[in-house]
Amino acid sequence: MAHTGRPWSDFKPPAAAPVWAAIEGLGRYYILVAALELDVFDTLEWTGPVRVEELAAKLDLPVDHLRSLLDGVVAQGLLDQFVDLYELNDTARRYLVSDGPATMASLVPVAPGPHGNWTRLADTVRDGRPATPIEDDPAAFYVPLVEGTFTTMFRCAGRADLKVRYSANPASRVLDLGAGGAPWAIAILKSCPDGTAVVNDLDGVVDVARRKAAEHDVADRCEFRAGDFHTIDIESGAYDLVVLGHVCRTEGADGARHLIRRAFDALAPGGRLLLADYFPDMERKSNPHAVLMGTTMMASTVRGFTFTHRDFSEWLVDAGFEALRLIEPIGFQQTFIATKPAATKPR
């Protein structure tokens, strides 16, 4: 006889694993935050493989409590444990040691936004606005955030040259709007020895860019222009490259379109826009990282959401750009490259 009904639901209940993954997610995150706060990874880099008793003595922590924390980190695949020895694995060595080559150690605590906003997410959805949006004190949030993201974004910007070839113009004129620590402008200037950059961000945040540019010996080729990127004065037709690096998703659809139009006006004919962000797929389910970033923006900003590749493609074309390309210099880091026509067409 032909079977009718839903075999999975009728005869075998669906697995509860996705629910448990969500429940455990809170604990997994705070286990990692605590391990970073207690200096576990940097200390293990110094000690090498070590018994918990010795590590507890060095960190001045109770042995049993530290063992429980370490086991939680091991369970996440972020440390190795052999019999009674704990040690760094390759992931921890690269991403969680403070001087690791791609360290995310200072990013982890700030990446989700203000933690308290997550406990009030239902209210935010009801009200259409978070109770404590980061716009209330942007510098307080963005200064540690741009510090934490600098290493990742700098790697992304440097590798982008393999596709963008901005180094082919050694005298590039760069405008970096909402630059944060200016990883894009700095990477471009390091590859363009005669290049110059206008670096913009809010008062307080732009100081991070000043410091990072000095650390990379390009500060003498930067003009630091503090202010709101929607309203600051920008020279028309003056730049070879304009960067919008992970800023459009904070501004809502109207704000993102306005920034794209400002970028178009700032570019010289033939100039290019580099627009980096997290782009959900059309159905908003095949790229969980970008989708969850959108929820993160909703949880803590007044206007923030993520937008799809199609959204940005349409906005770029509407602004007058052509020759759109999408590259992914490193994992999860995608960037639109869009060119201003050499001869501007009437719109």
N, C-alpha and C positions, 0 to 999 in steps of 0.2 A: 504494500500500500504506500502511496505517496505520503511523505511526512509533511505535516503543516505545522506552523508555529515558528518560534525562534529557538533553534537548538541550543545556542549559547545561554540565553537567559532562562529557558525552560528547564534544561537538564543539567547545566553546570553554571553556577553563579559566576559573574565576572570577578576577576581578581581585585582584592582590596589594596594592592600595591600602590596605585596612584594616590590613594587617600593617605596611606602611611607615609609616602614620600613627602606629601604636603605637610603632614603633622611633624615629621622629623626635620623638615627644612629649617624651621626656626632654631631648633637646637643645634643643627649642623653649622649654621652660620655663627651662632654665638660661641660655639666651641672654638671655631677658627679665630674669631675676634679675641677671645680670652687668651688663646695661645700666643697671638701676636702681642697683646698687651703685656703678657708676662715674660716676653722676650725668649720664648721657647726656641724659635727657629734660629735666631742669631747665636744663642748659647750653644745649641747643638752643632752649629757650624764651627764653633771654637773647640768644643770638646771632642767631636767625632762620636762614634758609637759609645753609649754610656748607659749604665744602670740607673734606674729611676732614683735610687737612694742618693747617688752622687749628684745627679741633676737637681734633685730637691734641695740638697745642701747648698749648691751654687746659687739657686734661685731663692733660697730661704722660704721654701714652701712645704706644707705637710706632704709626706710621701704618698699616702693613700689618695689624697685629693688630686695630686699631680698625676699619679698613675691613671686615675679615672679620666682625667682630661686628655692625657697622651693617648690612651686607648681610643678615645673618641676621635682624635685626629687621625690615628692609624686606620680606623674603620672607614674614614673618608678617602683613604689613599693618599694622604698628604704627609705621612711619615712612614718609615719602615720600622718593624719590630721583629727581632730574631731572639727567641727564647726570652732572655731578660734584658736585652740591649735595645735601646731606641736610637734611631739615627735618621738623618735627612735622606729623603729620596730625591730623584732628579727633579720632580715637580717642585718640591719645597725649596730645593737649592736654586732653582731658576726664578721662581715667582714669589717666594715667601720670606727669603732672607733679605734683609734690608738693602744689601748691596748686590743682590742678584742681578744678572744681566738683563732680566725683563721683570724686575721686581714689581709686585702689586701689593706689597706689604702695607703701604700707607693708603692705598686705594680701598682695601677691604672694609675698613670701618666706616667710610663715608659714602661708598658707592650706592647704597640703597636710599640715600637721602636721610633726613631726620628720622630716627628710629621711631619716635613717638607717633609720627603720622600714620604708621602702619597699623597701630592699635585702634585708630579712629577711621579706618578706611571706609567702613560702611557709612559713617556720617559724611565723609567727603563725597561719596557717590550720591547720597541723598541731597546734599546741599549744593553740589556742583562746584565745590571749592574746598581745599584743605583748611583746617582750622589754623594752622601755622605754616603758611606758604613760605618758601625760601625767599620770595621776593620781598618779604618784610625786612630782611637783613641779608641781602645777597652776598656781600663780601664775607660775612661770617661763615656762610656755607661754601662759597666758591673758592676761597683761598685754599683750604685744605683739600678740596676736590681737585683743583688743577695741579696742586702739588702731587697728589696721588696718581693722577692720570698721565703725568708728563712722560714717564719712561715709555709707556705703551704707545702714546701718540707720537712720540719722537721716533720710535722704531717704525711705526706706520708711515710717517712722513718721509723718512729716509728711504724706505723700500719703494715708496710710490714713484721715485725717480726712475726706477727700472721700466715703468710703463709710461709715465708722464714726460720724462726727459726734460725736466725744467733746467737741469744743469747744462743743457745745450745753449742756453742764453746766459752767459756769465754775468751780465749786467741787468738781470731781471729786477723790475720794480714790483714790489709785493705789498699788498694790502691784506692784513690779517685781522678780520673783524671778530670781536669776542674771542680774542686769542688765548685767554687763560694764561698759561705759562709760556705761550708762543712756540710750541714744539714744531709747528709747520713752518713758521717764518724762520726759525733758527735752522732747521734742517735745510731749507732752501738756500739760505745765505751761506751755509757751510759748503754747499755745492756750487754756489755762484759767487766767486770771489770778488766780483765788482758789483754785486747786487745790493739793493737797499730795501728797507721795509718800513712801512707804517704799521705799528702794532697797537691795536685798540682793545681796551676792556674797561670795566668800571673802576672808579677810584678804589684803591686798596688791592684789587685783583691785578691791575696792571703792574703793580710793584713786583709780583712774582715773575712776570715776564722780564722786567728789568734785571732782576737777579739772575734768572736763567740765561738771558742773553749775555750777561757779563761772564758767567761761568763758561760759556761756549765761545767767548772772545768775538762776539759779533755785535755787542751793544753800540759800538761806535758807528755802525751802519743802520741803526734803528732809530726811528722817531716814535716815541711812546705817546699815544694820543688817548687820554682818559675820557670816558663818557659813554653815553647810550649809543649803541651802534645804529639805532633807528634815526638818530637826530644829529650826530656829530657831522661836522663839515667834511666832505669827501670830494677831492678833486675829480672832475669829470674827464674820462678818457685818458687817465694818467698812468695806468698800471698794466703790467704784463700778466700778473697773476693776482687773483683775489681768492682768499681762503675763507670759507665758512665751515669751521671745524667743530662739529657736534654742538652747534648752537641753534639750528633751525627748530629742533624738536622742543625747545623751551618756549617758543614764540607763538604756537598755534598756527593754523593754516594761513590766516591773513598776515601774521608777522613774518612767517617764512617766505611768503610771496614778496613781501616788501623788501626783505633782505636780498632776495635774488634779483629784484629790479635794481636795487642800489649797487649790487655787484656788477650788473650789466653796464650801468651808467659809468661806473668807475674804470672799467676796462678800456684799454686802447683797442682799436680794431685788430682782430686776430688774437687778442688776449684770451686767457682761459680762467674759468672758475673751477676751483677744487672744493667740492661740497661733500664733506664727510659726515656720516650719521649712521644710525641703525635703521634699516628699512624692512618693515614686515612685508611678507608676500601678500598677494592680492586677497587671499582668503584669511589672512591673519592667523595661520596655524602651523605653517611649515618652517617658520623661523622663530622658535620660542624665545631666543635671546632678544630679538628686536621687539617681539610682542610684549614680553615682560618688562622691557625697558619703557614701553609706552605706559604700562600700568604704574611703573615707578614714577614717571613724570606726572601722571594724573594724581598720584598720592601726595605730592609735595609741591606742585607748582600751580599757578592760577590758570595758565593757558596750555601747558605742555602736554603733548601726545607725540607718538611716532607716526610717520606717514609712509605710505607704500612707494615702491619704485615708480609706479604709474603716476602717483600724485606729483612726485618731484619731476618726472619727465615732462608732464604737462605744464607745470609751472615754469620750467626752464625754457621750453619751446615758446610758451606764451610771452616770456620776457624778451625773446629774440635770439636765444642761443641756438646753436646748431652743433652737429658732429658730437652728439652725446655719447659718452662711454662710461661704463661702470667697471671699476677695478676693485680688487680685494688684496691690498698689499700684505696684510697679515690676517689671521683668522678673526672673523666677526667684525673686521674693520673695512667697510666698503666706502668707496669714494666715487662720486660722479665727477667726470671731467666734461666740461661744456665750453664751447668756443664762441666768442663773439665774432660775427662775420667780419671779414676784412673790409667789406663795404657795407655799412649798416643799411638794412632794408627798412623802408617805411612800414610802420605798424598801424 
